Amino acid sequence: MRRAIRAYAPELLLVALIVLAAMWSSTLSPYFLNAVNLLNSAQFFVIFALMAFGLFPVVVQGEIDISLASTLAVGAVLMAKMSVAGIPLLVGLAITLAATAVLGAVNGVLVAHFGLPSLAVTLGTLGAYRGIAYLIAGDAGVTGITPDYLLLGSSWVGIVPSSVILALVVAAGFWVLMGRTAFGRYSYAIGASPGAARMAAVPVRRIRVSAYALAGAMAGLAGLVWVSQYQSARGDNADGAILFVLTAVVLGGVSIKGGTGKTEGVLLATILLGTIQTGMQLANVPGTSQRLVVGALLIASIGAPRVVHLARHAWTTSRRRLSPTAVAQD
Amino acid sequence: MRTQRQRKLAGVSVIAIAGMILAACSTTAPTAPGDDSGSSSSAESSGGDSPNPADIKIFMAPKFTGLAYFEVARAGGEKAGSELGIDFQYIGSDKPETTEQIATLTNAVPQSPDALVVSAIDGDAVAPALKEAMGKGIKVVTYDADAAADARDLFINQLSYELAAKTMLDAALLNSPDGGLVAFISASPTAPNHTAHVKIMKELIDTDPAYSSLSYVDTVQFAGDDATKSQQLALDLIQAHPDLKVIISSSAVSAPAAEQAIINAGKAGQVWATGFALPSSVRDFIKSGDSVAFALWDPAELGYVATIAAYQLVTGEITTDPGTVIDAGDAGQYTVLEGGEVQYNKPLMFTADNIDDFDF
């Protein structure tokens, strides 16, 4: 029991914070505690959740990809263009996923094979992919999306929006991928120590490129959700969204230095951020205060484990000082 | 053994979920328990004989909060709100992001406002959210930047594109009476009003004899309403085109920033920036003589008229039929045109003679 609590400490902290945030939100606004409204609000965070899941293995490997929002824009305008051109949904989706996976793989190759720093590489492609999105979409953007492309954003399973189900299915997929497959094990090993992983015959480059390609494909999938929800696409879609995505990953307990983090954490962090934003928006809290709360939360959540660690350290050293025999027992 | 069982379990659950989706998928939106009271209350207020103004709730949602231009428009909306005695609220995120605005609008709907007054960042992307609001009986009025025409009742257009283009070219000629080479800085390729302004300005320079002394740099630069980027672009333009006379921008951020860059570069009096700007942001330039003219309209009165129009739609005083007249008292009377557009069309030209008359 105690071991389970320790193993899931960041996740339990997030659950507690979600409960607190929900209670706070329901006092802020009488409209908060309404299942249908809550689930409809959850739709907005599907796009961010998909990108966060895609980014998660990359960060676990100790790298970063800040170009994902631009990749989403390429995916969204591609989907929209193909919808208008009359290409069937599944064909369009396959082409989009392939194209965005290639964009991701380009990042991966530059990082893994050329040894370039991932922040610099994806800072460059952030601009380049945004440019590609503008080139595909044209100045005016794309409207007149056909109904099959809109189905995902305008259908419900019971009272649950289909896109929310999609996010949960993807979460389950990443849980299996990161917890139950060689790809997951290798990712954690690479993040913990790339050198040791290479010595242990882990195909570091291939795993890195795969992670980036997967992240790109997830951004492409988020592009489908974008088109289906907003019934249009433009070159500037999701510009700036990477901050929210990165916040969700880090808040979810994924160390930015790599090697640790769980799928559950990323999912819970997205839910927490969604709960807080929805609550504050329902209460018409001014935008600046919303940002302050999210920023404070991020620092608190990454600071909390450190505080616990320092406190425990102080506790054990003081105990050792009190009883010199404890040192001998160690 | 254990992992095999878990894998089987995972497989079964994936199939079960897929089955659930196929079996239970519907394309009609579920309704919240609170929705009924919401729509009936707004239906009452729009259909009733004498609605109580205190029961009427109007939300104003700018593109994003914190920008001086929108805060001035907010003051106009608040003035209308207090005159009418209604519940007026200003909502929005401080981030200029489409997703933030859509979330704001969607979260506004359950609060059952009677009307939304909106300036859209991405007119097509906010359309589904606004249509959902309209479906719940909420009146939607856009101001400053329009949404898709079928996703709002009225659009209060500050200046027709044609008038805006002419106003900015007039301002350019006030600065550089002999004409000369002009360059454009827009916010982004996806800002429909900026794109239209530049297109019409180019056409006017090509065809209208009044502007024949001007010529233009064909490539349009984009600064994304960012002051630093506008300054850089302005400097680049000056260096790339030694005979450049005027930089024109529809962005109230870029126009003053470009003028500042010109002054910093020691080119004041040789090159001018103009276009739309808040008078407070260009007062110093005009008073020092570095700049002769900037233009705009009164954002406060625009916000006032938009809020009055929203109120009158809620009470049923006006409809969206072409020819309907909106009486905004001292702010004037406006006629609804085809497609629900209402043209405010009161350009202001700020010069040394009148710059002190404006306090926004």
Chai-1 contact restraints between the chains, C-beta under 6 A:
chainA,res_idxA,chainB,res_idxB,connection_type,confidence,min_distance_angstrom,max_distance_angstrom,comment,restraint_id
A,Y31,B,P110,contact,1.0,0.0,6.0,A-B,restraint_1
A,Y31,B,Q111,contact,1.0,0.0,6.0,A-B,restraint_2
A,N34,B,A32,contact,1.0,0.0,6.0,A-B,restraint_3
A,N34,B,G34,contact,1.0,0.0,6.0,A-B,restraint_4
A,V36,B,P30,contact,1.0,0.0,6.0,A-B,restraint_5
A,V36,B,A32,contact,1.0,0.0,6.0,A-B,restraint_6
A,N37,B,A32,contact,1.0,0.0,6.0,A-B,restraint_7
A,N37,B,P110,contact,1.0,0.0,6.0,A-B,restraint_8
A,F44,B,A103,contact,1.0,0.0,6.0,A-B,restraint_9
A,D139,B,P189,contact,1.0,0.0,6.0,A-B,restraint_10
A,D139,B,T195,contact,1.0,0.0,6.0,A-B,restraint_11
A,G141,B,T190,contact,1.0,0.0,6.0,A-B,restraint_12
A,T143,B,D124,contact,1.0,0.0,6.0,A-B,restraint_13
A,S154,B,T27,contact,1.0,0.0,6.0,A-B,restraint_14
A,S155,B,C25,contact,1.0,0.0,6.0,A-B,restraint_15
A,S155,B,T27,contact,1.0,0.0,6.0,A-B,restraint_16
A,W156,B,S26,contact,1.0,0.0,6.0,A-B,restraint_17
A,W156,B,P30,contact,1.0,0.0,6.0,A-B,restraint_18
A,V157,B,I21,contact,1.0,0.0,6.0,A-B,restraint_19
A,V157,B,A24,contact,1.0,0.0,6.0,A-B,restraint_20
A,V157,B,C25,contact,1.0,0.0,6.0,A-B,restraint_21
A,G158,B,A24,contact,1.0,0.0,6.0,A-B,restraint_22
A,I159,B,P30,contact,1.0,0.0,6.0,A-B,restraint_23
A,I165,B,I21,contact,1.0,0.0,6.0,A-B,restraint_24
A,V176,B,A10,contact,1.0,0.0,6.0,A-B,restraint_25
A,Y230,B,A125,contact,1.0,0.0,6.0,A-B,restraint_26
A,Q231,B,P128,contact,1.0,0.0,6.0,A-B,restraint_27
A,S232,B,D124,contact,1.0,0.0,6.0,A-B,restraint_28
A,S232,B,A125,contact,1.0,0.0,6.0,A-B,restraint_29
A,R234,B,T190,contact,1.0,0.0,6.0,A-B,restraint_30
A,D236,B,T190,contact,1.0,0.0,6.0,A-B,restraint_31
A,G240,B,E97,contact,1.0,0.0,6.0,A-B,restraint_32
A,Q281,B,A103,contact,1.0,0.0,6.0,A-B,restraint_33
A,Q281,B,T104,contact,1.0,0.0,6.0,A-B,restraint_34
A,Q281,B,N107,contact,1.0,0.0,6.0,A-B,restraint_35
A,L282,B,N107,contact,1.0,0.0,6.0,A-B,restraint_36
A,N284,B,Q89,contact,1.0,0.0,6.0,A-B,restraint_37
A,N284,B,I91,contact,1.0,0.0,6.0,A-B,restraint_38
A,G287,B,T65,contact,1.0,0.0,6.0,A-B,restraint_39
A,G287,B,G92,contact,1.0,0.0,6.0,A-B,restraint_40
A,G287,B,S93,contact,1.0,0.0,6.0,A-B,restraint_41
A,G287,B,D94,contact,1.0,0.0,6.0,A-B,restraint_42
A,T288,B,D94,contact,1.0,0.0,6.0,A-B,restraint_43
